[in-house]
Amino acid sequence: MKPWTQLDAAQIPGGGTLKLMRRGENEFSITLGHNELMNSRLKGSEEALATLAIERIGQRPKPRLLIGGLGMGFTLRAALAALPADAEIVVAELIPAVVAWARGPLAALFAGCLDDPRASVQEADVAAVIREGRDRYDAILLDVDNGPDGLMVEANDRLYDHAGLSYAKAALRPGGVLAIWSAGPDRNFTQRLRQAGFMVEEKTVRARAGAGGAKHVIWLANAAGTTSTARPPRPPSKRRR
C-alpha cells in the first residue's frame, strides 16, 4: 500500500493542527492528530446531508442555504446539483487554509463548484453567521466537526447547546430545515433538538454511498409546526476599543 504524504498543515483556533494528506494521486485525507476527519473516498454521508435537507424543503422560489464547513466540497457539490438556477448557497468556513486547499491541491474534487455563481464562501465562524441571519435561510447544513460531541474546536459546542439551537431556529424561514452531520448517534442531542422546538428525524447513512462500511448520522430538524415562541438570547454587546 502506498504511504501517505503530508501536503500542508494549518493551525486551528484553540490549538491543534489540521493536516492535508495524499496517498497516490487521487486519495486525500484531512486529519486532526490521530483522527481522520474526512477522506476523499468516503463522501456518501456528506452528500446525503445536502440531498436529504433539500428534499425536505421542497420546491420553493430562490432557496437560500447555509453550509457550515467547506471540507472537501462534497456537501456543496451535492447541493448545487440538486438546487435550481435561482438558488443561493453561503458556505461558512472558519479555517482559511481549508479554502486555499479547495482551490489548490483539492481543486479536482471541487470540480469548479466554487466558481458557480450560486455559491459564495465566507471565511467566518458559522455560529456568528447564524446569529446574524434571522429568517434568512431555507436550510442550514452543519458539518463543522465530528457532530454535537465536538472534536476540533471547543467553541463548536455552542452550535449545539440550547442557545445555539435557538439561534439556528430563528435563522430559518418558515418550513426550514436544520440538518446536522455526526459520526455517530447521540440521544441527548436528539432530545435537545426537540426541547428547542424542532420536529426531529434521525437518519443513518453510509459513509460510502451504496456500499458497506461506517455508518454516520444526520439529524433533520424541521422548524415548521412548532409551538415554541422563545426568542434566541441576545448576542453579547461589542465593546469599543
C-alpha positions in Angstrom: 0.0 0.0 0.0 1.3 3.4 -0.9 2.3 5.7 2.0 0.6 8.9 3.0 2.4 12.2 2.1 1.7 15.4 4.0 0.9 18.3 1.6 0.1 21.1 4.1 -0.8 21.9 7.7 -2.9 24.6 9.4 -3.3 25.6 13.0 -6.9 25.7 14.3 -8.4 28.1 16.8 -7.9 26.8 20.4 -4.9 24.6 19.4 -4.3 21.6 17.3 -3.2 21.1 13.7 -5.1 20.1 10.6 -3.1 18.2 8.1 -3.8 17.6 4.4 -2.6 14.2 3.4 -2.4 12.5 0.0 -1.9 8.8 -0.9 -1.1 8.1 -4.5 -2.6 10.6 -6.9 -6.3 10.5 -6.1 -6.8 9.8 -2.4 -6.8 12.7 0.1 -7.4 12.9 3.8 -7.7 15.7 6.3 -6.6 14.7 9.8 -6.5 16.2 13.3 -3.9 14.4 15.4 -4.6 10.7 15.0 -8.2 11.3 13.9 -9.2 11.3 10.2 -11.9 13.9 9.8 -12.6 13.2 6.2 -11.4 11.1 3.3 -12.0 11.7 -0.4 -13.1 8.1 -0.9 -15.9 8.4 1.8 -18.4 11.1 0.6 -21.8 9.4 0.8 -22.9 10.9 4.1 -21.7 14.4 3.3 -23.7 14.2 0.0 -26.7 12.9 1.9 -26.5 15.9 4.3 -27.4 18.1 1.3 -29.8 15.9 -0.6 -31.9 14.9 2.4 -32.3 18.5 3.6 -33.2 19.8 0.1 -35.8 17.0 -0.3 -37.5 18.3 2.9 -37.7 22.0 1.9 -39.4 21.0 -1.3 -39.8 23.3 -4.3 -39.7 26.9 -3.3 -38.5 30.1 -5.2 -35.0 31.3 -4.7 -34.0 28.9 -1.9 -31.2 30.0 0.3 -28.9 27.6 2.1 -26.1 28.0 4.7 -23.5 25.3 4.8 -21.2 25.2 7.9 -17.9 23.7 6.9 -16.4 23.5 3.4 -14.5 20.3 3.9 -13.7 18.6 0.6 -16.7 20.2 -1.1 -19.0 17.1 -1.2 -21.9 18.7 0.5 -21.6 21.8 -1.6 -21.4 19.9 -4.9 -24.4 17.8 -3.9 -26.4 20.9 -3.0 -25.6 22.6 -6.3 -26.6 19.5 -8.3 -30.0 19.4 -6.5 -30.9 23.1 -6.4 -32.4 25.3 -9.2 -30.7 28.1 -11.0 -32.0 30.8 -8.7 -30.7 29.3 -5.5 -28.1 30.8 -3.2 -25.6 28.9 -1.1 -23.4 30.5 1.5 -20.5 28.4 2.9 -19.0 29.5 6.2 -15.5 28.1 6.7 -13.5 29.0 9.8 -10.1 28.0 8.7 -8.6 29.9 5.7 -6.3 27.1 4.8 -9.2 24.8 4.0 -10.5 27.3 1.4 -6.9 27.5 0.0 -6.8 23.7 -0.3 -10.1 23.8 -2.2 -8.6 26.0 -4.8 -5.2 24.3 -4.7 -4.4 20.6 -4.2 -8.1 19.6 -3.9 -9.3 21.6 -6.9 -10.1 18.4 -8.8 -12.5 17.3 -6.1 -14.3 20.6 -6.2 -14.7 20.4 -10.0 -15.2 24.2 -10.3 -18.1 24.4 -7.9 -16.5 27.3 -6.1 -16.9 29.3 -9.4 -20.7 28.5 -9.5 -22.5 31.9 -9.3 -24.9 30.4 -6.8 -22.2 29.7 -4.3 -20.1 32.0 -2.1 -17.6 31.2 0.6 -17.2 33.3 3.8 -14.1 32.8 5.9 -16.1 33.1 9.1 -17.4 31.2 12.2 -20.7 29.7 11.1 -22.2 30.4 14.6 -21.7 34.1 14.0 -23.3 33.9 10.5 -26.3 32.1 12.0 -26.7 34.7 14.7 -26.8 37.5 12.1 -29.3 35.7 9.8 -32.7 35.9 11.3 -35.4 34.4 9.0 -32.8 34.2 6.2 -32.3 30.5 5.3 -34.4 27.7 4.0 -31.9 25.2 5.2 -28.8 25.2 7.5 -26.4 22.3 7.0 -23.8 21.8 9.7 -20.7 19.6 9.2 -18.1 21.5 11.2 -16.9 18.8 13.5 -17.5 15.2 14.5 -21.0 16.2 15.4 -22.5 17.5 18.6 -19.6 15.9 20.5 -17.0 18.4 19.2 -13.5 17.2 18.4 -11.8 20.1 16.5 -12.7 23.3 18.2 -14.3 23.5 21.7 -16.2 26.6 20.7 -18.1 24.5 18.2 -20.1 23.2 21.1 -22.1 26.4 21.2 -23.7 25.5 17.9 -25.3 22.5 19.6 -26.3 23.8 23.0 -29.7 25.3 23.8 -28.8 28.8 22.8 -27.1 27.7 19.6 -30.2 25.8 18.5 -32.4 28.7 19.3 -30.3 30.9 17.1 -30.5 28.3 14.3 -34.2 28.1 14.6 -34.6 31.9 14.4 -32.4 32.0 11.3 -34.7 29.6 9.4 -37.6 30.7 7.3 -41.0 29.0 7.9 -40.7 25.3 7.0 -36.9 25.5 7.1 -34.7 22.6 8.0 -31.6 22.3 10.2 -29.5 19.3 9.1 -26.6 18.2 11.2 -23.9 15.6 10.3 -22.5 13.4 13.0 -20.0 10.5 13.2 -22.4 8.7 15.5 -25.7 8.8 17.4 -26.4 11.0 20.4 -29.7 10.5 22.2 -29.2 13.5 24.4 -28.8 15.7 21.4 -32.0 14.4 19.8 -33.8 15.4 22.9 -32.2 18.8 23.0 -33.4 19.5 19.4 -36.9 18.6 20.5 -36.7 20.9 23.5 -35.6 23.7 21.2 -38.9 23.3 19.3 -37.9 21.2 16.3 -39.6 18.2 14.9 -36.7 15.7 14.5 -35.9 12.8 12.2 -32.7 10.9 12.6 -31.3 9.2 9.6 -28.5 6.6 9.5 -26.4 6.8 6.3 -23.3 5.0 4.9 -20.0 6.8 4.7 -19.6 5.2 1.3 -22.8 5.6 -0.8 -24.3 2.3 -1.9 -21.7 0.2 -0.1 -20.8 -1.2 3.4 -18.5 0.4 5.9 -19.0 3.0 8.6 -22.4 4.5 9.3 -23.0 8.1 10.1 -26.0 10.0 11.5 -27.8 13.0 10.1 -30.4 14.9 12.1 -33.1 16.6 10.1 -34.8 19.1 12.3 -37.8 20.9 10.9 -38.8 24.3 12.2 -42.4 24.1 11.0 -45.3 23.3 13.2 -43.5 24.0 16.5 -45.1 25.7 19.4 -42.0 27.3 20.8 -42.2 31.1 20.9 -39.0 31.8 22.7 -36.7 34.3 21.1 -33.0 33.4 20.9 -30.8 35.1 23.5 -29.3 38.4 22.6 -25.7 38.2 21.4 -23.1 39.9 23.7 -22.6 43.6 23.0 -19.3 44.6 21.4 -17.1 46.9 23.4 -15.3 49.6 21.6 -11.5 49.5 22.0 
